[in-house]
Amino acid sequence: MTLSSQQRSVVLGSFLGWALDGYDLVLMLLVIPLISTLFFPAGNPTLSLLAAFAAYVVTLIMRPVGGAFFGNFGDKIGRKKAMMITIIGFSVATFSTGLLPTWEMVGILAPIFLIALRFLQGFFAGGEWGSGAVITMETIPKSSRGLLSGILQSGYNFGFIMASVVYYFVFAHFSGPQFTEIGWRIMFFTGIIPGLTTIFVRMRMKESQVWLEKFHQKKIERAPLRKIFSDVDIRKRFFLALIIMTGLQYGYYTTMGFYPTFLQNYVNVDKSEIPFLLIVATITSFFGQIFAGYLSQKIGRMKTLSLFAISAIILAIPAIYGLYHAVSFYERALYTVILIFAATSGFGPIPAFLSERFPTLVRNTANGFVYNGGLLIGSWAPLIAVSLLSHGGTFIPILLGVNVIVASIILLSGSRINPETRDAEIS
């Protein structure tokens, strides 16, 4: 696979943006038990945790709004311009999270400030995915779409890996009361570093030639969002693709999204082990998505999604049960690899699939809206998990496993009713 310097800069610029998105998301997940006590001191640990996850869900629910808004912007004015705005917006939001006052400082204003900031975070982050996926798939050769789709999508996990490493070092230097007072803030402050790096790379990117051709031909759609729902064919494609994204997002946030909380609150594991297990999980998802993207170029996007959905249905309960009852780090690592590989790798072909599924005039809007639209249901997975597991007792691994199976059935259904797109032309 040979790419020009311009193609490489587009891939790198999109990859780094998704890495920062993943970085912010996992920072919040890593400290969410602490956030629950600092911003939502309800007296009941479960209620505090639910409240903190609700604030987290606000970020995810706002992503479809941001995806539609900035996707609309990208279809009308350009992919690159949309990407510059979104990366600046959520870099500032990540950094600002470290400045927030706690309940002890300002009382009820603390959760209000937190929710408002997560609201903005979700809005900007929602616009990031669609533009990055579209400009990359419109720029690279057709034969490379599958593999680069997986590499691009794995950017989230690269951000997770960075966050897990930062968490390990910050926790090691600011343990106990120090972490509660200043350590978690430093973690969010560090988000400005990948943000500035990404801005620098994107300044050197060029606009998508596919979009520019339409622009010069004066064929730009002035109301892309309205077009999606007024055009019968595009509307059908939208809702069929949304089934796939709902299954993937629900499965992801039941496993990867809930994994740090599951380890800290439900599994008998030493806290010093948690960063290493998180690194195992994120590396697994990182390579799993690259593999799935590569595989989709060989056997097709839908066959790849079906394969991982079936694997997750079969392996979810045994893997979670093994993780829950494991007595050593190596056992927990093994079951983590099995669970995360089966449940999260399916994202690999998605940037390619969605870009191949929609026409250029609405591609940015449709991609961002569909991808993030899966979060309208998928984002509730951690809240549902906390509610189920709070009274689960010995059935905790089974209940969580059933949650993964439900997500995988939705994904499998979507992969059976959507057409194959591997050979589609992007023009």
C-alpha positions, 0 to 999 in steps of 0.5 A: 500500500503506497500513499502520497504525502498528501494522503498520508497527512489526511490519514494522520490528521483524521487518526489523531483527531479520533485519538484525542476523542478517545483520550477524552472519553476514556479519561472520563471513564477512568475517573468516573467513580471519583467524579461521582463522589466529587460532583454528585455526593448523594450519600448512596454510592450507586446513586452517585455513580448513576449520576456521574454516568448520566453526565457522561451520557450527556456527552454521548447523546449530544454527539448525534447533534454535533454530527448532524450540525458539523456534517451539514457544515462539511458538506456545504463548506468543506470537510477540512474547515469542519475538522479544524473547528471541531478539534479546537472545540473539544480540545478546549473542552477537555482541558477545561474539565480540569478547571471545574470546581467540585461540589465542596467548592460551589455546591449544586453549581458543580454538577451543572458546570460539569454537565454543561461542559460535557454537553459542549464536548459531545457537540464538538466531538460528534462532528469530528468522526464524520468529517475525518472518515469522509475526507480520508475515504474520499482521498485514499485508493479504493483498494486501501479502504478496508485496511485504512478504515480499520487503522482510522477507527483504531485511533480511538483506541490509540487515545485510550492507550495514551489515556491509560498510560497517563493514568498510570503515571499520574496515579503513581505520582499523585496517589490517595488524597493527592489524586483526589485533589489534583491528579485527576485535573492534571489528566484532563490538562494533558488533553491539550497536547494531542489537541495542538499536535492535531491542529498543526497536522490539519493545517497542512491537509488539503481539502477532499478532491471529491468534494472540490469537484462537486463544489466547482461544478456548483453541485453542492447540496444546500440542505444536506440534512433535509435531503437525507430525510426527504429522499426515499432512497437515502432515508432508507440507507440511513435507517438501515445503517443506523441499526448496525451502529446501534448494535456496535455502540451498545456493545462497545459501551457495555464492554469497553465503555463499562470496563474500567467501572466493572473492574473498580466496582465489581471485580476483586482486583487490586487497583494497581492492576487496573491500568495494565488491564486497561492497556491490554483491553485497548491494545486488543481493540486497537489491533482488532479493529485494524484486523477487521478493516483488513478482513473486510477488504478480503471477504466484505464489510457485512460478512466481517460484521456478521462474523464478529457479532456471532463471535460475541454472542458465543463468547460474551458470557464465558469471557465475562464469567471468567474475568469475574472469577479470575484469580490472577492478572494473566487470567484476567488479561486472557479473558479481557482479550477474548471479550474485547476482541469479539465485542469491539473489533466490528468497528473496523470496517465502519468508516469505509462502509458508511462512506461507501453507502452515501453520495458525496452531496450528503456523505459528511452529514449522513456519516456523522449523524448515523455513526453518532446516532447509534449512541442514542441507544448505545450510550445508555449501556453503562447506566443499564449495566449499573442498574442491573448489576447493583442487585445482580449478586452471583448473576453479575457476569451473566447479566452483563453478558446478556447485555453484550448478546443483545447488542450483538443480535442487533448488529447481526440483524443489521449486517444481514439487511444492509447490502455489501459496499466493498466494491462501491465507487466514491465519487 
